[in-house]
Amino acid sequence: MVTVACASLQAQVTLLARGTLTGSSAGSYQDLSGLKYTLENGVPANLLGGLGSGIAYAGGNTFLAVPDRGPNGVSFNSAVDDTVAYVNRFHTISMQLTPNSGSGLPFRLTPTLRSTTLLHALLPLTYGSGAGLNIIPGKPPINTLLKHYFTGRSDGYDPEHSSGDPFDARLDPESIRVSNDGLTVFISDEYGPYVYQFLRATGERIRTYTLPADFFVANPKPTGDAEQAANNTGRVPNKGMEGLAITPDGRTLVGIVQNSLIQDAAEGGDAANLLRIVTIDILSGRTTHQYAYLLTTGSGVSEITALNDHEMIVDERDGKGLGDGSKAKVKQLFKIDIKTATDVSDMDGTTAATHAVAKTLFLDVVQVLTASGMANTDIPAKIEGVAFGPDVKYNGKTLHTVWVANDNDFLQDFSGPNTNPNQFFVFGFTDADLSGSVYGPQPHFSLFRW
């Protein structure tokens, strides 16, 4: 049981199911991209991993999952932070929930990988040449005249422009959301930071949503340390646009950075824990508002998802747990309301921090998982993907579901106690658990069905 920060209400959010996904066939850890070559660090280009960086519900029993910039957990070249020309992609997964008639959790979860979609642009992108970095050029071998694929390699940028250049090939996806008609997906990125829109069927980028200029760094570099040293404003390296929500009416994107902007953190005090939320009007493409969120328990935010058109669930976490060799501590989902929040677009960090949105605890993931018998050393360190899913019937009641996934950094093939698979956790809750809020899920009108 977790306690919502409310005088008289205690939420009964419960664990309903848990499942793992190992690939296109049992134990293979291969996706369905069809890529047969090997990346710069010797890892197969079709390695399945990192699925929990972002997940999105797409209707029926279908979810989309996006890995981040790729398998850079294998050390091979520190000049590019061990990143490789891993082609960015998202996966379509069927999530089958069936009642569990035996002992254990109320439902069995069977994830099945259905397809892998590679992300590309129609016009040419800027790839790293590898010059002076002791690495081969970063252009993917599968590029064609009209398909220029995005990759996770850190040197894929134009040094003559800021990190806000939409023709940079480097992309570090961290969240994914589906349009209401089901035809496109929106993906947030840490490198720019950017928000891009892609065709769901083909993976072609069709639109770039420009974020505020002070979110970009003026001097992009191939390593995080060098980039941090070369800039005094903009997003912190690898901690850019981390979470992304879409309001149920399908009109607004809501993004949040993982950590404070460089200029906010430099002010110290509460500004060092200030995360900026941005809202984007999907039709016009304009950034409309900024709101302030203060970290209180974790070391950063990994996701934001819409409870309704103005209330959001924010995933605040540390980096402790499975994959880190430690005990999980902070994996908490907070509820916030931006309807009456103050726009902090023109405020410095110190001032903006005084106008932070109020937040209440909705779900303590570690508390619920350990109460279900899971050791805190087995709870994934990187709980990053969060999405609301389909309602289920249990004990005669209708339960809403919230789905949580981990980013395992593509390091799932360890044997023994260090095995860190792609995991999905399903939690159930009722309207009474929302402390007066109204759950208004996003409708899905999609031709995509499995």
C-alpha positions in Angstrom: 0.0 0.0 0.0 1.2 3.5 -0.8 0.0 6.7 0.7 -1.0 9.6 -1.4 -0.2 13.0 0.1 -3.8 13.7 1.0 -5.3 14.0 4.5 -7.8 11.1 4.3 -7.1 9.0 1.3 -4.8 6.0 1.0 -4.3 4.5 -2.5 -4.6 0.8 -3.0 -2.4 0.6 -6.1 -1.5 -3.0 -6.5 0.8 -5.1 -8.7 -1.2 -7.1 -11.2 1.4 -8.7 -13.4 5.0 -8.8 -14.4 6.5 -10.0 -17.7 9.8 -10.1 -19.7 10.7 -9.9 -23.3 13.7 -11.6 -24.6 13.4 -11.1 -28.4 11.8 -12.3 -31.6 12.3 -15.9 -30.5 12.9 -17.5 -27.1 16.1 -16.3 -25.5 17.4 -14.7 -28.7 17.6 -11.0 -27.7 17.1 -10.1 -31.4 14.6 -7.6 -32.7 12.8 -7.6 -36.0 14.8 -5.0 -37.8 16.4 -7.5 -40.1 19.8 -5.9 -39.6 22.6 -8.5 -40.0 25.8 -6.5 -39.6 27.9 -5.7 -36.5 28.3 -2.3 -34.9 31.6 -0.6 -34.1 31.9 -2.3 -30.7 31.2 -5.8 -32.0 27.5 -5.9 -30.9 24.9 -7.1 -33.4 23.0 -4.3 -35.0 19.7 -6.1 -34.3 20.3 -6.5 -30.5 17.1 -6.1 -28.6 17.4 -4.0 -25.4 16.7 -0.8 -23.6 12.9 -1.2 -24.3 11.8 0.7 -21.2 13.3 4.0 -22.1 9.8 4.8 -23.3 6.5 2.9 -23.7 3.2 4.1 -25.2 -0.2 2.4 -25.3 -1.7 2.2 -28.8 -5.1 0.6 -28.2 -6.2 -3.0 -27.8 -3.3 -5.0 -26.4 -0.7 -3.1 -28.4 2.1 -1.0 -27.0 5.1 0.7 -28.6 8.5 0.7 -26.9 11.5 2.9 -27.8 15.1 2.0 -26.8 17.6 4.9 -26.3 20.7 5.6 -28.2 21.9 2.0 -28.3 24.4 -0.5 -26.7 27.0 1.9 -25.4 27.5 -0.1 -22.2 30.4 -2.0 -24.0 33.6 0.0 -23.6 35.5 0.5 -26.8 36.1 4.2 -27.6 35.9 6.9 -24.9 36.3 9.6 -27.5 32.7 9.1 -28.4 31.5 8.0 -25.0 31.4 4.4 -26.3 28.4 5.2 -28.6 27.9 3.5 -31.9 26.0 4.0 -35.1 23.0 2.0 -33.7 20.0 2.9 -35.9 17.3 4.3 -33.7 14.0 2.4 -33.7 10.8 1.6 -32.0 9.2 -1.7 -31.4 5.5 -2.8 -31.6 4.6 -5.3 -28.8 1.5 -7.2 -28.1 0.9 -7.5 -24.3 -1.4 -10.4 -23.5 -2.9 -10.2 -20.0 -4.7 -13.4 -18.9 -6.1 -14.2 -15.4 -3.8 -16.3 -13.3 -5.8 -19.1 -11.8 -2.9 -20.4 -9.8 -0.8 -18.8 -7.0 1.1 -15.6 -7.6 0.0 -12.4 -9.2 -3.6 -11.8 -10.4 -2.6 -11.9 -14.1 0.0 -13.4 -16.4 1.7 -11.1 -18.8 3.0 -12.4 -22.1 4.8 -9.8 -24.2 5.3 -10.6 -27.9 7.5 -8.6 -30.3 5.5 -7.9 -33.4 7.6 -5.5 -35.5 10.6 -3.2 -35.4 10.5 0.2 -37.2 13.7 2.1 -38.0 13.7 5.9 -37.8 14.9 8.0 -40.7 14.7 11.3 -42.5 14.0 12.0 -46.2 16.7 14.6 -46.4 20.4 14.0 -45.7 21.7 14.1 -42.1 25.0 15.1 -40.6 27.1 12.0 -39.5 30.4 11.9 -37.7 33.4 11.4 -40.0 35.4 9.7 -37.3 38.3 12.0 -38.1 40.6 12.4 -35.0 38.4 10.1 -32.9 39.9 6.7 -34.0 36.6 5.5 -35.2 35.0 4.7 -38.6 32.5 7.1 -40.1 29.1 7.0 -38.5 26.9 6.8 -41.6 24.8 3.6 -41.4 25.5 1.1 -44.2 21.8 0.7 -44.8 21.3 4.4 -45.9 19.8 4.9 -49.3 19.1 8.0 -51.5 15.8 8.8 -49.6 16.4 7.1 -46.3 18.9 8.7 -44.0 18.8 6.9 -40.6 19.2 8.5 -37.2 21.8 6.9 -34.9 22.9 7.1 -31.4 26.5 8.0 -32.1 27.5 11.1 -30.2 29.6 12.7 -33.0 26.7 12.9 -35.5 26.3 16.7 -35.5 27.3 19.8 -37.4 29.9 21.7 -35.3 29.0 24.9 -37.0 25.5 24.9 -35.4 24.1 24.6 -32.0 22.7 21.3 -30.7 19.3 22.4 -32.0 20.1 21.6 -35.6 17.3 19.3 -36.8 19.7 17.8 -39.4 22.0 16.3 -36.8 22.0 12.5 -37.2 22.4 11.8 -33.5 19.3 10.9 -31.7 18.9 9.6 -28.1 15.2 8.7 -27.8 13.7 8.7 -24.3 10.0 8.7 -24.7 7.3 7.9 -27.2 3.6 8.8 -27.6 1.0 7.9 -30.2 -1.2 10.4 -32.0 -4.9 9.9 -31.4 -5.5 8.7 -34.9 -2.7 6.1 -34.5 -0.9 7.1 -37.7 2.1 8.9 -36.2 4.3 8.8 -33.1 6.1 11.6 -31.2 9.6 10.9 -29.8 11.6 13.1 -27.4 15.4 13.3 -27.6 18.2 14.1 -25.2 20.8 15.2 -27.6 19.1 18.3 -29.1 16.9 18.3 -27.2 14.2 17.8 -29.8 10.7 16.5 -30.2 10.2 14.7 -33.5 7.1 13.3 -35.2 7.4 10.1 -37.3 5.1 8.1 -39.5 4.2 5.0 -37.5 4.1 2.7 -40.5 7.4 3.7 -42.0 9.5 5.5 -39.4 10.0 8.6 -41.6 10.3 11.9 -39.7 7.7 14.3 -40.9 8.0 17.2 -38.4 10.4 18.8 -35.9 9.0 20.7 -32.9 11.5 23.4 -32.0 12.1 23.8 -28.2 13.2 27.1 -26.5 16.6 28.2 -27.7 18.1 28.2 -24.2 17.6 24.5 -24.0 20.2 24.0 -26.7 24.0 24.0 -26.2 26.0 26.4 -28.4 29.0 24.1 -28.7 28.1 20.4 -29.3 30.9 17.9 -28.5 31.3 14.1 -28.9 31.7 13.5 -25.2 29.5 14.6 -22.3 32.4 15.9 -20.3 33.7 18.0 -23.2 30.2 19.3 -24.0 29.6 20.3 -20.3 32.9 22.2 -20.2 32.3 24.0 -23.4 28.8 25.4 -22.5 27.3 27.6 -19.8 23.7 27.4 -21.0 21.4 24.6 -22.3 20.6 21.1 -21.3 23.1 19.0 -19.4 24.7 16.3 -21.7 22.5 13.2 -21.9 19.9 14.8 -19.7 17.8 16.7 -22.2 14.1 16.1 -23.1 13.6 12.9 -21.1 9.8 12.5 -20.7 6.9 13.2 -23.1 3.2 13.1 -22.6 0.3 13.7 -25.0 -2.9 15.1 -23.6 -6.0 12.8 -24.2 -7.6 15.4 -26.5 -4.5 14.9 -28.8 -3.8 18.6 -29.0 -0.8 19.2 -26.7 2.6 17.6 -26.0 4.0 18.0 -22.5 7.8 17.4 -22.2 10.1 17.5 -19.2 13.9 17.6 -19.0 15.7 15.0 -16.9 17.7 17.5 -14.8 18.2 21.2 -14.4 19.4 23.3 -17.4 23.0 24.3 -17.0 22.1 27.9 -16.3 19.5 27.0 -13.7 21.8 24.6 -11.9 24.6 27.3 -11.7 22.3 29.4 -9.6 22.4 26.8 -6.8 19.7 26.4 -4.1 16.4 25.1 -5.3 17.3 26.1 -8.9 19.7 23.2 -8.9 16.7 20.9 -8.5 14.5 22.7 -11.0 13.3 20.8 -14.0 11.5 22.6 -16.7 8.3 21.3 -18.2 7.3 22.6 -21.7 4.0 22.4 -23.5 3.8 22.3 -27.3 0.7 22.9 -29.4 0.7 20.0 -31.8 -1.2 21.8 -34.6 0.8 25.0 -34.7 4.1 23.6 -33.5 4.6 26.4 -31.0 6.0 26.0 -27.5 3.2 27.6 -25.4 4.3 27.4 -21.7 7.0 26.4 -19.3 6.3 25.1 -15.8 8.6 24.3 -12.9 9.0 20.9 -11.3 11.3 20.4 -8.2 13.1 17.1 -7.5 12.6 16.0 -4.0 13.4 12.3 -3.8 15.2 11.1 -6.9 18.2 12.1 -8.9 16.2 12.9 -12.0 12.9 12.4 -13.9 12.5 9.7 -16.5 8.9 10.1 -17.7 5.7 12.1 -17.8 2.4 10.8 -18.9 -1.1 12.3 -19.0 -3.8 11.4 -16.4 -6.2 13.8 -18.1 -5.8 17.0 -20.1 -4.2 18.9 -17.3 -2.9 16.4 -14.7 0.2 14.4 -15.3 2.1 11.5 -13.7 5.8 12.2 -13.3 8.4 9.3 -12.8 11.1 10.4 -10.4 13.9 8.0 -9.7 17.4 7.3 -8.6 19.9 5.0 -10.4 19.9 2.2 -7.7 18.9 -1.4 -8.2 19.3 -4.2 -10.7 21.9 -3.2 -13.3 23.7 -1.0 -10.8 24.6 -3.8 -8.4 22.8 -2.1 -5.5 19.4 -1.9 -3.8 16.6 0.0 -5.4 15.5 3.0 -3.3 13.6 5.7 -5.2 11.2 4.8 -8.0 8.1 7.0 -7.4 5.3 8.3 -9.5 3.9 11.8 -8.6 0.7 13.5 -9.7 0.9 17.1 -10.7 -1.6 19.6 -12.1 -0.5 22.2 -14.7 -3.9 23.8 -15.1 -3.3 26.5 -12.5 0.5 26.4 -12.6 2.5 29.5 -13.2 4.2 30.0 -16.5 7.9 30.4 -15.8 9.1 30.8 -19.4 10.7 34.2 -18.7 12.0 33.5 -15.2 15.5 32.6 -14.0 15.9 29.4 -12.1 15.7 30.8 -8.6 12.5 32.7 -9.3 11.0 29.8 -11.2 11.7 27.4 -8.4 9.4 29.4 -6.1 6.5 28.7 -8.5 7.0 24.9 -8.7 3.9 22.7 -9.3 2.6 20.9 -6.3 2.9 17.2 -6.4 1.4 14.2 -4.5 2.7 10.7 -4.4 0.6 8.3 -6.5 2.7 5.2 -6.6 5.9 4.1 -4.8 7.1 1.4 -7.1 9.8 0.0 -4.8 7.3 -0.2 -1.9 4.7 -2.1 -3.9 7.2 -4.5 -5.6 8.9 -5.4 -2.3 5.5 -5.9 -0.7 4.7 -8.4 -3.4 7.9 -10.4 -2.5 10.4 -8.9 -4.9 13.9 -8.2 -3.5 15.0 -4.6 -3.8 18.2 -5.9 -5.5 16.0 -7.3 -8.3 14.1 -4.1 -9.0 15.6 -2.5 -12.1 17.7 0.6 -11.5 16.3 2.4 -14.5 12.5 2.5 -14.2 11.9 4.8 -17.2 8.8 3.9 -19.3 5.4 4.7 -18.0 2.0 4.5 -19.8 -1.6 4.0 -18.9 -3.1 0.9 -20.5 -6.4 -0.9 -20.9 -8.8 -1.4 -18.0 -9.1 -5.0 -16.6 -11.7 -6.8 -14.6 -10.5 -8.3 -11.3 -12.6 -9.6 -8.4 -15.7 -8.1 -9.9 -14.2 -4.6 -10.1 -12.9 -2.5 -13.1 -9.3 -1.5 -12.6 -7.4 1.0 -14.6 -3.8 0.0 -15.4 -0.5 1.8 -15.4 2.4 0.1 -17.1 6.0 0.6 -16.0 9.2 -0.6 -17.9 12.9 -0.6 -17.4 15.8 0.5 -19.5 18.4 -2.3 -19.1 21.1 -0.5 -21.2 21.2 -3.5 -23.6 23.1 -5.5 -20.9 20.6 -8.2 -20.4 22.8 -11.1 -21.4 24.6 -11.4 -18.1 24.3 -14.8 -16.5 23.3 -15.7 -13.0 22.1 -13.1 -10.5 23.1 -10.2 -12.7 20.6 -11.0 -15.5 18.8 -7.8 -16.3 16.0 -8.5 -18.9 13.5 -6.1 -20.5 10.7 -6.1 -17.9 7.2 -4.8 -17.8 5.2 -4.3 -14.6 1.4 -3.7 -14.6 -0.2 -1.9 -11.7 -4.0 -1.6 -11.0 -5.8 1.3 -9.5 -9.4 2.6 -9.2 -10.9 6.1 -9.4 -10.8 6.3 -5.6 -7.0 6.1 -5.7 -6.8 9.4 -7.5 -7.6 11.7 -4.6 -10.4 13.5 -6.5 -8.8 13.5 -9.9 -10.7 12.2 -12.9 -9.0 9.6 -15.1 -9.5 10.6 -18.7 -7.5 8.2 -21.0 -6.4 9.0 -24.5 -8.7 7.5 -27.1 -7.1 5.4 -29.9 -8.6 5.2 -33.4 -6.1 3.1 -35.1 -5.9 0.8 -38.1 -2.9 -0.9 -36.5 -4.1 -4.1 -34.9 -2.3 -7.4 -34.2 
